[in-house]
Amino acid sequence: MPQLDTSTWFITIMSMIMTLFIVFQLKISKYLYLSSPEPKSMITLKQLNPWEKKWTKIYSPLSLPQQ
């Protein structure tokens, strides 16, 4: 039974680790990180709903005149 040649394993493993490191560095460098994040303004614009544009009155059955 022949012996397994392990002379190239070190170079193979080291090149694989370096390649993975470079690939991950390139992937991470694509993201844009803000150096100093600024808080968003808390001013909110009031949205007008359709029922707020005009005056409406809701009549409850108890407030109607009796017949």
Buried (B, 14 or more C-beta within 10 A) or exposed (E): EEEEEEEEEEEEEEEEEEEEEEEEEEEEEEEEEEEEEEEEEEEEEEEEEEEEEEEEEEEEEEEEEEE
